[in-house]
Amino acid sequence: MKQVESLKTPAWWQRIELILAPIGYWERAFESHPEAFWAKGIDWGSPLMMFYTPQAAQQIIENRDKHLGIVSFPGELTAIFGNNSVATSEGDRHQILRKILMPPLHGKLVRDYGKLICDVTHQVMQQLPMNQPFLAWEVAQDITLQVLIEILFGSAQKERYQHLKNLIVSLLNLFAAKTTGFPLLRFFPKVLGKRNLGQKFLQTRQQIEQLIYAEIAERRTYLEPDKTDMLSLMMLFRDEQGQPLTDVEILDNLLLLLSTGNESTTAAICWSWYCVYRNPEIQEKLLQEIENSGDCSEPISLYRLPYLTAVCNETLRMYPITMFILPRGIKTPTEIGGYELQPGNIVSISNYLLHRQENLYPEPNKFKPERFIDRQFSAYEFMPFGGGIRSCIGDELALYLMNLILATIVFNYQFKLADNQSVKPQSRNAILAPVGLRLVKQDC
């Protein structure tokens, strides 16, 4: 068996490095440990071993039920979306929740939102002033949340939903300000109840709960069986014993999608803008493909454009939203990637490092969309949304949003980066975000 090694620096310093220079942390680990290492800087309560080869990824994904089990989320993450969501459930309950939540986020129902995505994008873009820098994060988040609220509640126009949108933005900003980044999450309870930020976080979370519970109570008086929004589907569900989901389960799953779904999709959209607008030749090639497609008004036609898809995939390869997938706990002694692991150990896959394996992606630090046209990558070579039965439930919606928003903007508007220097990826909650990215809308 291979010997397991750790980084030489102390765990406390690794945590600081993960906050202040996350890319440096991962690249330094990759240099000295080409397959796996003990990631002491990531505090998940037990020793965590990080893998990043396709072979190890396949073993972890395929052996989950036999040798691996769910591990408790840090309490600070559940401070936002509770303990009863699809992300924190296991076994039959996990399967039930996925079955309920999947339809509005996949297939025909997602494609039906194409016009909405394009319309919301136009609405937000047209409100931007000319020749003035704007924060990409705020604009992308505005688009994403409006679409998410439509999918979750069936409408984004109701005053209650607009209030909810503003509260979600405040909650996530407060959480980011208080925790600074994912590696410090375990310090969050020590400061949550102290100072104004912690108190405001709790108050904002309570306001969100009240709004959602009020919506649930109101829906019970006129619930329509043919509705396909997420809230209606959850309220209509009955298990084999005829039992519905509890209000707490409904609340937690809505909050999961409104928080992590919004943060991850917003980051993906911002990274796509950064990658395209710092590469004029890619922007021009993308514009030509859209112009030559023949029907720029049909969302599904835009979504299927090969170069557009390759640009979005290459964005997610270089800047996966999270730098590792949800960890799993070892239940019985097992071997992964030639390393022996024991019960009590935790394992994960660093998709960030997997996507930088040179044998898979030559010149991995270069943005080259053509690699996704020239080659088909397996599910264990390209993992922007995790894999297996616990992969990101909103992966199809996230890609649809990325593609349509990028195509709509490139075809209809003229933008440039406000600053020519490179954007430094930073931790925002559990997300790898282009903090500070600014663009400028110009006259066409």
RAMO-V39320 format. One record per backbone hydrogen bond with DSSP energy under -0.5 kcal/mol. CO is the residue of the C=O (numbers start at 1). NH is the residue of the N-H. E is the energy in kcal/mol with one decimal. If there is no record, write none. Layout:
CO&NH&E  CO&NH&E
This chain:
5&38&-2.7  10&14&-2.0  11&15&-2.0  12&16&-1.6  13&17&-2.6  14&18&-2.3  15&19&-1.1  16&20&-2.8  17&21&-2.9  19&427&-0.8  21&25&-1.8  22&26&-2.1  23&27&-2.6  24&28&-2.3  25&29&-2.0  26&30&-2.3  27&31&-2.0  28&32&-1.5  29&33&-2.1  35&52&-1.5  37&39&-0.7  37&50&-2.9  38&7&-0.8  38&40&-1.4  39&42&-1.3  41&43&-0.8  42&44&-1.1  46&44&-0.5  47&49&-0.5  47&346&-2.4  48&39&-2.8  48&50&-0.5  49&348&-1.9  50&37&-1.6  51&350&-3.0  53&57&-2.5  54&58&-2.4  55&59&-2.0  56&60&-2.5  57&61&-2.6  58&62&-2.8  59&63&-1.9  61&64&-0.8  63&67&-2.5  63&68&-1.1  64&68&-1.1  67&331&-3.7  67&332&-0.9  69&329&-3.3  74&77&-1.6  74&78&-1.3  75&79&-0.6  77&80&-1.6  77&81&-1.4  78&82&-2.0  85&88&-0.6  85&89&-0.9  90&93&-0.9  90&94&-0.8  91&95&-1.9  92&96&-2.5  93&97&-2.4  94&98&-2.4  95&99&-2.2  96&100&-1.7  97&101&-2.6  98&102&-2.4  99&103&-0.6  102&105&-1.7  102&106&-0.6  103&106&-1.2  105&397&-0.6  106&109&-0.7  106&110&-0.7  107&111&-2.1  108&112&-2.1  110&113&-1.8  111&114&-1.7  113&117&-2.5  114&118&-2.3  115&119&-2.9  116&120&-2.9  117&121&-2.2  118&122&-2.4  119&123&-2.6  120&124&-2.5  121&125&-2.7  122&126&-2.8  123&127&-0.8  125&128&-1.2  129&132&-0.8  132&441&-0.5  134&136&-0.6  134&439&-2.0  135&139&-1.6  136&140&-2.8  137&141&-2.5  138&142&-1.7  139&143&-1.9  140&144&-2.5  141&145&-2.7  142&146&-1.8  143&147&-2.0  144&148&-2.8  145&149&-2.7  146&150&-1.5  147&151&-2.1  148&152&-2.9  149&153&-2.7  149&154&-0.5  149&155&-0.6  150&154&-1.9  151&230&-2.1  152&231&-2.7  158&161&-0.8  158&162&-1.7  159&163&-2.1  160&164&-2.2  161&165&-2.5  162&166&-1.9  163&167&-2.1  164&168&-2.5  165&169&-2.0  166&170&-2.0  167&171&-2.7  168&172&-2.5  169&173&-2.2  170&174&-2.5  171&175&-2.5  172&176&-2.3  173&177&-2.4  174&178&-2.2  175&179&-2.5  176&180&-2.1  179&181&-1.1  181&184&-1.4  182&185&-2.1  184&187&-2.0  185&188&-1.8  187&190&-0.9  187&191&-0.7  188&191&-1.5  188&192&-1.8  189&193&-0.6  191&194&-1.3  194&198&-1.0  195&199&-1.6  196&200&-2.6  197&201&-2.2  198&202&-1.9  199&203&-2.2  200&204&-2.7  201&205&-2.6  202&206&-2.1  203&207&-2.1  204&208&-2.2  205&209&-2.2  206&210&-2.4  207&211&-2.1  208&212&-2.4  209&213&-3.0  210&214&-2.1  211&215&-1.9  212&216&-2.4  213&217&-2.5  214&218&-2.1  215&219&-2.4  216&220&-1.6  218&221&-1.1  219&222&-1.7  219&223&-0.6  224&227&-1.5  229&233&-2.2  230&234&-2.3  231&235&-2.3  232&236&-2.2  233&237&-1.1  234&245&-0.6  239&242&-2.3  243&239&-2.5  246&250&-2.2  247&251&-2.6  248&252&-2.8  249&253&-2.0  250&254&-2.1  251&255&-2.5  252&256&-2.1  253&257&-1.9  254&258&-2.4  255&259&-1.9  256&260&-1.3  256&261&-1.4  257&262&-0.6  259&263&-2.8  260&264&-2.4  261&265&-1.7  262&266&-2.5  263&267&-2.2  264&268&-2.1  265&269&-2.4  266&270&-2.4  267&271&-2.5  268&272&-1.9  269&273&-1.9  270&274&-2.3  271&275&-2.7  272&276&-2.0  273&277&-2.7  274&278&-1.0  276&279&-1.3  276&283&-0.5  279&282&-0.8  279&283&-2.2  280&284&-2.5  281&285&-2.0  282&286&-2.4  283&287&-2.3  284&288&-2.3  285&289&-1.9  286&290&-2.1  287&291&-2.6  288&292&-2.2  289&293&-0.5  290&293&-0.9  291&294&-0.6  295&298&-1.2  297&299&-0.8  298&301&-0.7  298&302&-1.6  299&303&-2.6  300&304&-1.2  302&305&-1.7  305&309&-2.2  306&310&-2.3  307&311&-2.5  308&312&-2.1  309&313&-2.6  310&314&-2.7  311&315&-1.9  312&316&-2.1  313&317&-1.9  314&318&-2.4  315&319&-2.7  317&320&-0.6  321&432&-3.2  323&352&-1.0  327&71&-0.5  328&347&-2.8  329&69&-2.6  330&344&-1.3  334&341&-3.1  336&339&-1.9  338&2&-2.7  339&336&-2.4  341&334&-2.0  342&345&-2.4  345&330&-2.7  345&344&-0.5  346&49&-3.3  347&328&-2.6  348&51&-2.4  349&325&-2.2  349&351&-1.1  350&354&-2.4  351&355&-2.1  353&356&-1.6  354&357&-1.5  356&358&-0.6  357&360&-1.4  357&361&-3.0  363&366&-2.1  366&368&-1.0  368&371&-1.7  369&372&-2.1  370&373&-1.6  370&374&-2.6  371&375&-1.0  375&377&-0.6  378&381&-1.4  378&382&-1.9  383&386&-1.0  385&392&-2.9  386&385&-0.5  387&390&-0.8  388&391&-1.6  392&395&-1.2  394&398&-2.5  395&399&-2.2  396&400&-2.2  397&401&-2.7  398&402&-2.6  399&403&-2.7  400&404&-2.4  401&405&-2.5  402&406&-2.2  403&407&-2.6  404&408&-2.5  405&409&-2.1  406&410&-2.7  407&411&-2.2  408&412&-1.6  409&413&-2.5  413&415&-0.6  414&442&-3.3  416&440&-2.5  423&425&-0.6  426&433&-2.9  428&431&-2.6  429&182&-1.5  431&428&-2.8  431&433&-0.9  433&426&-2.5  433&435&-1.8  434&437&-2.1  437&136&-2.5  438&418&-2.5  438&419&-0.6  439&134&-2.4  440&416&-1.6  441&131&-3.6  442&414&-0.6
